[in-house]
Amino acid sequence: MLTLDNLSVVDHATASFYRAFNAVFGIIGRSCSEEVVLQFINSKYMPCVLYALEACPINKTQENSLEFTINKVLMKIFRTVSLDVIM
């Protein structure tokens, strides 16, 4: 069931993910390899998203929103606008 609380949890998780990623990526920029940045994402940023979502079931629209967030970050890392490059 979709409630206002579920929406705010997804929005908060997305904002936390972007905030954490941009804080570190702004500092390291392009000085690290893509592999290092991806490891940062897996170890530091994904828990921001997953922790908030453990207790709240999400619907397909919310899932797509989270997938969009992750895809945008990957596009930024790999300097592309094509989903084909990151998939």
Backbone as a printed PyTorch tensor [residue, N CA C, xyz], in Angstrom:
tensor([[[  0.8350,  -1.1800,   0.0000],
         [  0.0000,   0.0000,   0.0000],
         [  0.8750,   1.2370,   0.0000]],

        [[  0.5730,   2.1680,  -0.8770],
         [  1.3410,   3.4020,  -1.0030],
         [  0.8130,   4.4320,  -0.0150]],

        [[  1.6900,   4.9070,   0.8250],
         [  1.3100,   5.9400,   1.7780],
         [  2.2640,   7.1080,   1.6490]],

        [[  1.9110,   8.2070,   2.2730],
         [  2.7710,   9.3750,   2.2730],
         [  4.1030,   9.0540,   2.9250]],

        [[  4.0950,   8.2120,   3.9620],
         [  5.3340,   7.8360,   4.6280],
         [  6.2650,   7.0830,   3.6860]],

        [[  5.7120,   6.1900,   2.8840],
         [  6.5440,   5.4590,   1.9220],
         [  7.1560,   6.4130,   0.9040]],

        [[  6.3850,   7.3940,   0.4450],
         [  6.9120,   8.3550,  -0.5080],
         [  8.0510,   9.1600,   0.1000]],

        [[  7.8790,   9.6000,   1.3240],
         [  8.9290,  10.3960,   1.9250],
         [ 10.1700,   9.5560,   2.2120]],

        [[ 10.0030,   8.2680,   2.4900],
         [ 11.1590,   7.3880,   2.7000],
         [ 11.9410,   7.2430,   1.4020]],

        [[ 11.2570,   7.0460,   0.2890],
         [ 11.9310,   6.9290,  -1.0030],
         [ 12.6120,   8.2430,  -1.3580]],

        [[ 11.9350,   9.3600,  -1.1580],
         [ 12.5410,  10.6650,  -1.4380],
         [ 13.7590,  10.9050,  -0.5550]],

        [[ 13.6550,  10.5470,   0.7020],
         [ 14.7730,  10.7260,   1.6260],
         [ 15.9460,   9.8260,   1.2380]],

        [[ 15.6630,   8.5880,   0.8680],
         [ 16.7180,   7.6630,   0.4590],
         [ 17.4210,   8.1720,  -0.7970]],

        [[ 16.6500,   8.6770,  -1.7480],
         [ 17.2280,   9.2160,  -2.9750],
         [ 18.0880,  10.4370,  -2.6760]],

        [[ 17.5750,  11.3500,  -1.8630],
         [ 18.3330,  12.5520,  -1.5100],
         [ 19.6060,  12.1980,  -0.7530]],

        [[ 19.5300,  11.2290,   0.1540],
         [ 20.7130,  10.8040,   0.9050],
         [ 21.7590,  10.2070,  -0.0190]],

        [[ 21.3000,   9.4200,  -0.9760],
         [ 22.2100,   8.8060,  -1.9300],
         [ 22.9370,   9.8710,  -2.7490]],

        [[ 22.1670,  10.8140,  -3.3260],
         [ 22.7700,  11.8920,  -4.1100],
         [ 23.7330,  12.7250,  -3.2550]],

        [[ 23.3260,  13.0680,  -2.0600],
         [ 24.1510,  13.9050,  -1.1770],
         [ 25.4750,  13.2020,  -0.8450]],

        [[ 25.4050,  11.9320,  -0.4930],
         [ 26.6140,  11.1810,  -0.1500],
         [ 27.5210,  11.0270,  -1.3640]],

        [[ 26.9380,  10.7020,  -2.5010],
         [ 27.7410,  10.5360,  -3.7100],
         [ 28.4040,  11.8390,  -4.1230]],

        [[ 27.6450,  12.9090,  -4.1960],
         [ 28.1970,  14.1840,  -4.6420],
         [ 29.2570,  14.7260,  -3.7010]],

        [[ 29.1200,  14.4690,  -2.4130],
         [ 30.1140,  14.9420,  -1.4530],
         [ 31.4790,  14.3190,  -1.7260]],

        [[ 31.5010,  13.0240,  -1.9560],
         [ 32.7750,  12.3450,  -2.1900],
         [ 33.2360,  12.5230,  -3.6330]],

        [[ 32.3340,  12.4050,  -4.5830],
         [ 32.7280,  12.5220,  -5.9900],
         [ 33.2310,  13.9280,  -6.2970]],

        [[ 32.7020,  14.9270,  -5.6160],
         [ 33.1750,  16.2890,  -5.7920],
         [ 34.6100,  16.4590,  -5.3320]],

        [[ 35.0260,  15.6730,  -4.3530],
         [ 36.3940,  15.7550,  -3.8430],
         [ 37.3540,  14.9220,  -4.6940]],

        [[ 36.9740,  13.6670,  -4.9630],
         [ 37.9030,  12.8070,  -5.7060],
         [ 37.8160,  13.0310,  -7.1990]],

        [[ 36.6430,  13.4580,  -7.6810],
         [ 36.4760,  13.7420,  -9.1000],
         [ 36.9570,  12.6200,  -9.9870]],

        [[ 37.7670,  12.9960, -10.9400],
         [ 38.2790,  12.0340, -11.9180],
         [ 39.6610,  11.4950, -11.5330]],

        [[ 40.1190,  11.7860, -10.3150],
         [ 41.4550,  11.3300,  -9.9120],
         [ 41.4910,   9.8380,  -9.6020]],

        [[ 40.3390,   9.2200,  -9.3640],
         [ 40.2660,   7.7770,  -9.1080],
         [ 39.6710,   7.0810, -10.3240]],

        [[ 39.9720,   5.8110, -10.4350],
         [ 39.4110,   5.0310, -11.5430],
         [ 37.9260,   4.7710, -11.3000]],

        [[ 37.2500,   4.3750, -12.3560],
         [ 35.8310,   4.0480, -12.2480],
         [ 35.6110,   2.8970, -11.2670]],

        [[ 36.5470,   1.9480, -11.2250],
         [ 36.4140,   0.8020, -10.3280],
         [ 36.4100,   1.2460,  -8.8650]],

        [[ 37.2640,   2.2060,  -8.5360],
         [ 37.3190,   2.7070,  -7.1590],
         [ 36.0240,   3.4180,  -6.8040]],

        [[ 35.5360,   4.2320,  -7.7100],
         [ 34.2870,   4.9520,  -7.4540],
         [ 33.1270,   3.9740,  -7.3010]],

        [[ 33.0880,   2.9350,  -8.1280],
         [ 32.0340,   1.9220,  -8.0060],
         [ 32.1190,   1.1920,  -6.6710]],

        [[ 33.3280,   0.9290,  -6.2030],
         [ 33.4830,   0.3030,  -4.8900],
         [ 32.9650,   1.2160,  -3.7860]],

        [[ 33.2280,   2.5300,  -3.9080],
         [ 32.6740,   3.4970,  -2.9560],
         [ 31.1500,   3.4190,  -2.9390]],

        [[ 30.5640,   3.3480,  -4.1110],
         [ 29.1000,   3.2850,  -4.2060],
         [ 28.5780,   2.0480,  -3.4850]],

        [[ 29.1830,   0.9080,  -3.7770],
         [ 28.7160,  -0.3320,  -3.1530],
         [ 28.9090,  -0.3580,  -1.6500]],

        [[ 29.9710,   0.2300,  -1.1660],
         [ 30.2520,   0.1350,   0.2660],
         [ 29.6790,   1.2850,   1.0850]],

        [[ 29.5150,   2.4540,   0.4970],
         [ 29.0970,   3.6240,   1.2720],
         [ 27.7270,   4.1690,   0.9050]],

        [[ 27.4090,   4.2040,  -0.3820],
         [ 26.1920,   4.8900,  -0.8120],
         [ 24.9730,   3.9900,  -0.8600]],

        [[ 25.1420,   2.7740,  -1.3380],
         [ 23.9940,   1.8740,  -1.4130],
         [ 23.3710,   1.6080,  -0.0460]],

        [[ 24.1500,   1.5040,   1.0270],
         [ 23.5090,   1.3530,   2.3410],
         [ 22.5900,   2.5160,   2.6980]],

        [[ 22.8880,   3.7270,   2.2170],
         [ 21.9920,   4.8700,   2.4540],
         [ 20.6080,   4.5840,   1.8860]],

        [[ 20.5870,   4.0000,   0.7150],
         [ 19.3130,   3.6980,   0.0570],
         [ 18.6590,   2.4750,   0.6880]],

        [[ 19.4120,   1.4180,   0.8390],
         [ 18.8370,   0.1590,   1.3050],
         [ 18.3780,   0.2030,   2.7570]],

        [[ 19.0960,   0.9200,   3.5940],
         [ 18.7100,   1.0240,   5.0020],
         [ 17.3210,   1.6440,   5.1450]],

        [[ 17.0720,   2.6650,   4.3870],
         [ 15.7750,   3.3470,   4.4710],
         [ 14.6400,   2.4990,   3.9240]],

        [[ 14.9490,   1.5860,   3.0430],
         [ 13.9000,   0.8250,   2.3680],
         [ 13.6080,  -0.5360,   2.9780]],

        [[ 14.4090,  -0.9460,   3.9550],
         [ 14.2000,  -2.2680,   4.5440],
         [ 12.8090,  -2.4430,   5.1410]],

        [[ 12.3200,  -1.4230,   5.7940],
         [ 11.0520,  -1.5420,   6.5030],
         [  9.8460,  -1.1330,   5.6660]],

        [[ 10.0860,  -0.5430,   4.5070],
         [  8.9790,  -0.0310,   3.6990],
         [  8.9110,  -0.7250,   2.3480]],

        [[  7.8400,  -1.4390,   2.1000],
         [  7.6860,  -2.0060,   0.7620],
         [  7.4640,  -0.8730,  -0.2390]],

        [[  7.9930,  -1.0220,  -1.4340],
         [  7.8300,   0.0210,  -2.4450],
         [  7.1230,  -0.5560,  -3.6530]],

        [[  6.4860,   0.3250,  -4.4010],
         [  5.7910,  -0.1130,  -5.6090],
         [  6.7120,   0.0510,  -6.8190]],

        [[  6.2260,  -0.2910,  -7.9830],
         [  7.0310,  -0.2750,  -9.2040],
         [  7.4790,   1.1450,  -9.5540]],

        [[  6.6470,   2.1270,  -9.3510],
         [  7.0130,   3.5150,  -9.6430],
         [  8.1690,   3.9660,  -8.7710]],

        [[  8.1120,   3.6390,  -7.5070],
         [  9.1900,   4.0030,  -6.5970],
         [ 10.4700,   3.2400,  -6.9400]],

        [[ 10.3280,   1.9870,  -7.3220],
         [ 11.4870,   1.1980,  -7.7300],
         [ 12.1460,   1.8240,  -8.9590]],

        [[ 11.3250,   2.2550,  -9.9160],
         [ 11.8540,   2.9060, -11.1170],
         [ 12.5660,   4.2120, -10.7700]],

        [[ 12.0330,   4.9380,  -9.8000],
         [ 12.6620,   6.1790,  -9.3620],
         [ 14.0470,   5.9160,  -8.7790]],

        [[ 14.1700,   4.8820,  -7.9730],
         [ 15.4690,   4.5320,  -7.4010],
         [ 16.4400,   4.0420,  -8.4750]],

        [[ 15.9330,   3.2840,  -9.4270],
         [ 16.7740,   2.8180, -10.5260],
         [ 17.2760,   3.9970, -11.3550]],

        [[ 16.4050,   4.9820, -11.5860],
         [ 16.7980,   6.1920, -12.3020],
         [ 17.9290,   6.9100, -11.5690]],

        [[ 17.8150,   7.0050, -10.2550],
         [ 18.8410,   7.6520,  -9.4420],
         [ 20.1860,   6.9750,  -9.6130]],

        [[ 20.2020,   5.6760,  -9.5270],
         [ 21.4500,   4.9280,  -9.6580],
         [ 21.9990,   5.0480, -11.0760]],

        [[ 21.1170,   4.9880, -12.0680],
         [ 21.5660,   5.1310, -13.4570],
         [ 22.1950,   6.4970, -13.7030]],

        [[ 21.6280,   7.5620, -13.1420],
         [ 22.1890,   8.9030, -13.3190],
         [ 23.5840,   9.0030, -12.7170]],

        [[ 23.7860,   8.3880, -11.5760],
         [ 25.1070,   8.3950, -10.9510],
         [ 26.1030,   7.6250, -11.8210]],

        [[ 25.6910,   6.4780, -12.3260],
         [ 26.5750,   5.7030, -13.1970],
         [ 26.8970,   6.4710, -14.4780]],

        [[ 25.9300,   7.1800, -15.0140],
         [ 26.1750,   8.0000, -16.1990],
         [ 27.1980,   9.0920, -15.9060]],

        [[ 27.1280,   9.6450, -14.7230],
         [ 28.0820,  10.6750, -14.3320],
         [ 29.4890,  10.0940, -14.2040]],

        [[ 29.6040,   8.9290, -13.6110],
         [ 30.9030,   8.2840, -13.4370],
         [ 31.5270,   7.9550, -14.7870]],

        [[ 30.7370,   7.3930, -15.6850],
         [ 31.2590,   6.9440, -16.9800],
         [ 31.1500,   7.9970, -18.0790]],

        [[ 30.7350,   9.2090, -17.7150],
         [ 30.6550,  10.3380, -18.6560],
         [ 29.8750,   9.9830, -19.9170]],

        [[ 28.6660,   9.5640, -19.7240],
         [ 27.8410,   9.1760, -20.8620],
         [ 26.4020,   9.6350, -20.6370]],

        [[ 25.6490,   9.6840, -21.7210],
         [ 24.2190,   9.9560, -21.6220],
         [ 23.4090,   8.7700, -22.1180]],

        [[ 24.1110,   7.6780, -22.4310],
         [ 23.4700,   6.4890, -22.9720],
         [ 23.3590,   5.4050, -21.9040]],

        [[ 22.1690,   4.8800, -21.7300],
         [ 21.9800,   3.7520, -20.8290],
         [ 22.6800,   2.4930, -21.3220]],

        [[ 22.8670,   2.3950, -22.6380],
         [ 23.5310,   1.2160, -23.2050],
         [ 24.9620,   1.0650, -22.6890]],

        [[ 25.6150,   2.1590, -22.3890],
         [ 26.9990,   2.1140, -21.9110],
         [ 27.0800,   1.5310, -20.5130]],

        [[ 26.1130,   1.8420, -19.6680],
         [ 26.1780,   1.3990, -18.2690],
         [ 25.4620,   0.0950, -18.0060]],

        [[ 24.6860,  -0.3820, -18.9340],
         [ 23.9480,  -1.6340, -18.7330],
         [ 24.7450,  -2.8270, -19.1430]]])
